[in-house]
Amino acid sequence: MVMNATANNASVPAEYFERMFAASDDPWAFRTRWYEQRKRDLTLATLPLQRYQRVFEPACANGVLSALLAERCDALVCMDLSADAVRLARTRLEGFPDAEVIQGHLPGDWPGGEFDLIVLSEVAYYLAPDDFSAVIDRCVASLSPGGSLLACHWLHPIDECPMDGRQVHAMLAEQLPLHRAVRHEEADFLLELWCVQPCAIDLDEEAL
């Protein structure tokens, strides 16, 4: 359902997400909607490397995408503002001992260390522009020399959100000092991949 954005310059508070998860353990129907499944498939297919060393996924929600990312990396750090989301994601990732789920907010609780991949999936429009600008800076500072940033966002206005998806990706294009390797746009969402170095598929010559 398309909702109207409000003239709100503050990031969406934790109470918004607590209400969402109080009503359902899958408030955005990640597990059941074909739209969500297909978008996840496209997200994973966009990644140029088969496997990553360390991945960060802020706003992991109930961990549906997180579990798929965990299969593609040696270590995964997930974070969410909602205590219920953290609990659900931890349960979903129990089979991945190198996956960590922490509770925190952006940009203040950014985890330390370098990441080979940062995934911003359906998160940035919940942030005020100033907060998202700080998140972009933290992404750049946290990426490894061969790292990548993947961003995917719904393009329609969302009630209570200070930005929409186009504004989010316009900020990324303006502020990221990275190489854009992929831009995939549909009627409902925009998916982009940015790399510290020019990206290419990691070909296994022995398999050719």
N, C-alpha and C positions, 0 to 999 in steps of 0.2 A: 504494500500500500504506500503510495506517495503522500508525504506529509509536507506541510509548509514550514520553512525555516522561520525562526524568530529573530528579531534584531537583538541578539545577545552577544556581548563581547567577552563573556566569561566562559571558561571551560565548564563542561557539564559536570555536576558534582557527583560524588559517590552514591548519594541517595537515589539518583536516577537509575543506576545499574542495580542497586539492591532491590528496588521495586521490580525491575524486569525479572531478576532471578527468583524473587519471592513468588512471582506468578507462574514461572515455568523453569525447569532445568535446561531448557533449550529455547530461549525466548526468540531467537531469530530463525528457528527451525533449520539449523545447520544439518541435522541428521536426516531430515525427511524431504526437504525441497530439492528438486532436480537442479534448480538454478544454483543453489549453494554447492551441490556436489560438482556440477560442471565447472563452476568458478574455481573450486579447489583444484580440480584436474588441470585447468589452464595455468593456475598459479604454479603448481609443481612442474608442469611441462616447460614453463618459462625459465626455470633455473638452469644455467648452462653447465653446472657441475653435477655429477652423479652423487657426490658426497662432499659434505662440508665438515670442518673440524668443530667449529663453535658457532651456534646460531642463537639469535635473540628475537623473541616474538613478544613485543608488548601488546597488551589488550588481548590476551589469549582466549578470553571468554571461557567456555566449558571444555576447551582443549581438543575440539574435533580436528582442526587443522594442525594443532600441535603434535598430535599422535603421528600424523603423516610426515611432518618435518622431522620428528625424532628418528624415523626410519632412514633419513637422508643425512644424518650428522653423527659425530662422535659425542657431542655435548650440546644440550639445549637448555637455554634459560628462558622461561616464560614468566610473564608478569600480568597481573590484572588488579584493577582498583577494587573490585568486589570480592569480599571474603567468600561468598557462595561460589563465585566463578573459580576462585583459587582452589577451593575444596573439590569441585567437580573436575577441574583439570588435573589435579593431583591423582584423583581416582583413575582417570582415563590413562594417565601416564605411568601407572604403577609397574608396568612391564618394562619400563625404560629406566634403569638405575642411574643413567647419566643425564636424566632430564630433571630440572629443578623448576619448581613453580613458586614464585614469591608474590607477596601482595605489596603494591606500591602504586604511586601516581607518577604521571609524566608532567614535566621533565625531571622533577626533583629526585626521584628514587632510581635513577638510571644505574644499572649494575656496572661494576668495574671490569676491566680487561678488554681485550680485543675480540671482535666477532668477524667471521668470514662472511656472514649473511645476517642482515637485519630485515625482518618482514613486518611491514606496516599494512595490516589488512583490516580495512573498515574501522579505522581508529582515529585518524587525524582530524576529521570534521567535528569530533567531540571536543576538540581543544580550541581555545582562543588563539587567534593568530600569533600573538606574542609567545604563548606557550609552545605552539607548534614550531615557531622559528627557533626556539631554544632546543627542541627535539631534533630538528634538522642538524643543528650544530653538533649535538651530542652524537648523532649517527655518524657524521663525518669524522669526528674525533675518535670514534670507537672502531671504525672499520679497519681491518687488517690491510696490508699493502695490496693484496689481491681480492679484497672484499667486494661485496655487492649489496645493494639496497633494493628490495622489491616493495612496491607500493600498489595497492589495489583498493579502489573506493567506488561506492555507489554514487551515481552522478546526480540523482534527484535530491531536492531539499529534504531535510529531516527535521521534524519538529524539535525545538529546544537546542539544536546544534548551531554554533556560531558560524560555521562555514559549510559549503557543499564540496563535493568531490572535485569539481573543476577548480575551485579556489585552492584546494589542497595541492593539486598537481601543478598548478601555476606557481605556487610558492616553492615547490620542489625544483621546478625547472629554473626558477630565478636564483635560488640560493645554493643548490648543490654544485660543487666544483667537480662533478663526476661525468663520466661518459654514459649517455643514455643508449642502451643496447636494444631495448624492446619497448615498443609502444603499441598496445592492443586496446582499441576502443570499440565498445558496443553501445547499444542504446541505453543500457542500464549501468554500466561500470567502465572504469578505465584502469588498465593494468600496465605498469611500467617497471622496467628493470634498469638500474643505474649501477655502474661499475667504477671502481677506482682506476683500473686499467681497462683498455679496450677489451671487451668480453668476446670469447669464442667458446664453442663447444669443446670440452675436453675429450679429444679423440684418443681412444685406446688403440694404438697402432697394431698391437699384437692380435687384436680382435678383427682387424680388417682383412 
